[in-house]
Amino acid sequence: MILYQCLLTLHDNVFFATREMGILYETEKYLHNWALSYALFQTVYIPTPYRLQGKNAQKPAYFDANREQNLFHLNQAEIYVFPAQPLRCSYQINTFKAAQVKYYGRSERFGEGNAKRNYPANIGRAKELAVGSYYQTFIIAEKEIEIPHWIRLGKWAAKVQVEARIIPASGIKVKSGEYICQHPLNPIDLPRSSRLLLYNRIVMPPVSLVSQAQLIGEYWEVSKEDNWQGFKELPKQFCLPKGVSYGINAVAVS
């Protein structure tokens, strides 16, 4: 088993609509591991269709074995990407012109009075992760893999820089029992042998994440040694669940 530390730096604003509150579209400060997985390993491990048409164009294919663009390819390659935790995060709010749609309840209120003269009749506001925001995540692989130095992420295909380093195996121990994971986790990907006791819920699509989780099960305990060079931002000691795999709980339920 090889464990990578990955540091992500945003070189463009990153946007994905986590919450839609009226005309405000807000981006969660965490980065979902499924989005990161596609950004990092699409075309190399996950096949990419040239074009999607019909109902498949808007239908997610995370765990659809009949669709080629699914996450099971990473399970077969024995690769797993954890969600990314913000180390330094800021926002920028941008205003854009929105389409006029009949089902939108407040559409008639836009452009009342003199507003039509010098301002768009319909507007929206996107709260985006700003340039310079800085994240950390971890990647597990059975063997050494090539991790791209640049990826595209979010609805605007924002440019993100990736710095990846292999964590020395001397600092990794396999343990079992009760532990606390400070890093965010995807509960759908936890092994069935793990049990979540306490956690903070991070509500975001396509499935909510958890943080500050207390669990029971097998886990890796990583202890940073004094002679390790270049591992900036790596905690002195942290734990990660062992046996994580994409959709293992979702497939078990279905």
C-alpha atoms as one frame of an Amber mdcrd trajectory, in Angstrom:
protein
   0.000   0.000   0.000   1.258   3.482  -0.932  -0.132   6.615   0.700   0.223
   9.975  -1.058  -0.101  13.415   0.471  -1.641  15.811  -2.072  -1.663  19.598
  -1.719  -4.053  21.462  -4.022  -3.752  25.161  -4.879  -6.572  26.902  -6.771
  -5.364  29.008  -9.712  -8.932  29.855 -10.798 -12.178  30.308  -8.910 -13.824
  26.917  -8.286 -17.625  26.748  -8.419 -20.140  23.978  -7.893 -23.665  24.617
  -6.632 -23.722  22.998  -3.193 -26.661  25.088  -2.002 -29.145  27.174  -3.988
 -30.773  29.859  -1.828 -32.911  32.125  -3.974 -30.523  33.869  -6.353 -27.428
  32.818  -4.347 -25.557  29.672  -5.433 -23.064  28.699  -2.740 -19.993  26.451
  -2.997 -19.049  24.301   0.007 -15.525  24.821   1.310 -14.696  21.084   1.134
 -13.868  19.322  -2.150 -15.814  16.112  -2.736 -13.683  13.032  -3.314 -15.747
  11.779  -6.270 -15.197  15.058  -8.142 -11.478  14.898  -7.328 -11.310  11.288
  -8.519 -12.675  12.172 -11.954 -10.446  15.247 -12.197  -7.306  13.270 -11.306
  -7.832   9.987 -13.145 -10.309  10.542 -15.960  -9.120   9.120 -19.314  -6.166
   7.348 -17.610  -8.173   4.950 -15.422 -11.775   6.093 -16.046 -12.882   5.946
 -19.706 -14.384   9.172 -21.047 -17.182   8.940 -23.659 -16.685  11.263 -26.608
 -20.279  12.463 -26.400 -23.343  11.717 -24.276 -26.861  12.067 -25.649 -30.391
  11.524 -24.394 -31.101  10.574 -20.793 -27.469   9.612 -20.125 -26.310  13.193
 -20.709 -27.692  14.365 -17.342 -27.621  11.093 -15.398 -24.704  10.436 -13.014
 -22.792   7.218 -13.623 -20.852   6.882 -10.358 -21.894   3.261  -9.715 -23.644
   2.251 -12.925 -21.738  -0.785 -14.178 -23.458  -0.461 -17.568 -21.918   2.976
 -18.118 -18.221   3.176 -18.912 -17.626   6.382 -16.929 -18.010   4.885 -13.433
 -15.861   4.813 -10.303 -15.572   1.025 -10.248 -12.570   1.400 -12.563 -10.634
   2.958  -9.663 -11.689   0.101  -7.375 -10.235  -2.343  -9.897  -7.026  -0.294
 -10.081  -6.966  -0.248  -6.244  -6.867   3.559  -6.067  -8.838   5.706  -3.656
  -8.981   9.493  -3.231 -10.168  11.035   0.047 -12.138  14.313   0.160  -9.984
  17.453   0.357  -9.834  19.549   3.516  -9.276  23.322   3.316  -6.053  24.568
   4.904  -6.570  28.124   3.679  -9.860  29.096   2.093 -11.516  32.306   0.884
 -14.557  33.169  -1.245 -15.451  35.518  -4.069 -19.055  36.399  -4.944 -19.758
  37.044  -8.632 -22.999  38.343 -10.132 -24.293  36.897 -13.410 -27.322  37.312
 -15.606 -29.866  34.521 -15.121 -32.365  33.144 -17.587 -36.065  34.039 -17.359
 -37.934  30.869 -16.408 -41.616  30.497 -15.545 -41.125  28.191 -12.555 -38.885
  30.668 -10.718 -41.141  32.270  -8.098 -39.405  35.651  -7.906 -38.995  36.289
 -11.623 -41.683  38.989 -11.743 -40.012  40.996  -8.979 -36.757  41.353 -10.920
 -36.782  44.500 -13.009 -39.535  46.324 -11.137 -39.565  50.096 -11.440 -36.406
  51.568 -12.939 -34.331  48.410 -12.554 -34.827  47.440 -16.213 -33.008  50.498
 -17.468 -29.432  49.917 -16.330 -29.448  46.484 -14.708 -30.325  42.979 -15.923
 -33.897  41.985 -15.208 -32.821  38.615 -13.769 -29.581  38.091 -11.850 -27.882
  35.370  -9.853 -24.925  35.355  -7.502 -22.311  32.604  -7.338 -20.252  32.233
  -4.166 -17.049  30.642  -5.472 -13.869  29.334  -3.869 -11.319  32.048  -4.608
  -7.921  31.871  -6.260  -5.193  30.947  -3.764  -7.344  28.644  -1.625  -5.218
  25.745  -0.406  -6.292  22.135   0.268  -4.891  18.833   1.495  -6.033  15.333
   0.685  -4.653  11.785   0.572  -4.590   9.105  -2.124  -4.222   5.375  -1.478
  -2.806   3.133  -4.220  -1.681  -0.477  -4.324   1.359   0.488  -6.378   3.101
   3.695  -7.378   0.973   5.743  -9.780   1.378   8.923 -11.798  -0.593  11.840
 -10.367  -1.090  14.851 -12.687   0.484  18.153 -11.685  -2.492  20.143 -13.029
  -6.193  19.272 -13.076  -9.495  20.940 -13.995 -12.198  21.042 -11.337 -15.766
  22.310 -10.878 -18.409  23.629 -13.270 -16.037  26.231 -14.711 -13.243  23.639
 -15.216 -10.988  25.688 -12.936  -7.231  25.179 -13.023  -5.834  23.507  -9.881
  -2.188  22.757  -9.092  -1.415  19.385  -7.474   1.686  18.582  -5.401   1.898
  14.890  -4.494   4.439  13.080  -2.341   4.653   9.492  -1.098   4.477   9.237
   2.696   7.258   6.891   3.927   5.946   3.483   4.956   8.040   3.624   8.155
   5.544   6.065   9.653   2.402   4.046   8.831   0.965   1.418  11.183  -2.186
  -0.710  10.858  -4.330  -0.699  13.981  -7.827  -1.740  15.013 -10.288  -0.317
  17.491 -11.817   3.063  18.257 -10.191   6.136  16.736 -10.847   9.708  15.604
 -10.310  10.811  11.996  -9.752  14.550  11.665  -9.790  14.354   7.864 -13.196
  14.496   6.056 -14.620  11.159   4.906 -17.270   9.889   2.508 -19.540   7.518
   4.514 -20.689   5.735   1.328 -17.084   4.604   0.759 -16.369   3.294   4.261
 -15.983  -0.494   4.603 -18.899  -2.387   6.107 -16.657  -3.453   9.004 -16.263
   0.193  10.088 -18.796   1.796  12.371 -19.447   5.525  12.640 -20.070   6.630
  16.210 -19.962  10.437  16.162 -19.379  12.935  13.358 -20.143  16.378  11.970
 -22.169  16.255   8.777 -21.077  18.237   5.706 -24.200  18.567   3.551 -23.267
  18.594  -0.129 -24.240  16.690  -3.292 -24.020  14.040  -4.576 -23.647  12.576
  -1.063 -22.920  14.311   2.244 -19.472  13.978   3.806 -18.529  13.703   7.490
 -15.760  15.406   9.471 -14.267  15.013  12.959 -15.543  11.433  12.884 -15.195
   8.915  15.696 -15.146   5.364  14.328 -14.546   1.731  15.240 -12.674  -0.540
  12.849  -9.339  -1.052  11.166  -7.335   2.066  10.387  -3.943   3.442   9.421
  -2.126   5.530  12.000   0.385   7.876  10.362   3.094   9.429  12.553   5.300
  12.086  11.010   8.955  11.444  11.816  11.441  14.230  12.518  13.721  13.309
   9.617  10.986  13.648   6.966  11.792  16.554   4.680   9.372  18.516   2.532
   6.113  17.278   4.061   4.661  20.701   4.755   1.135  20.804   6.180   1.261
  17.097   7.123  -0.101  16.639  10.669   2.234  15.223  13.295  -0.124  12.267
  13.694  -3.420  11.356  12.041  -5.633   8.349  11.285  -7.374   7.179   8.117
  -9.843   4.272   7.752  -8.508   1.088   6.152 -10.431  -0.719   3.415 -12.156
   2.297   1.856 -13.558   1.700  -1.617 -15.876   3.652  -3.921 -19.551   2.984
  -3.218 -18.975  -0.081  -1.088 -21.933   0.778   1.175 -24.168   1.922  -1.707
 -23.603  -1.318  -3.620 -24.203  -3.397  -0.488 -27.573  -1.712   0.145 -28.741
  -1.958  -3.458
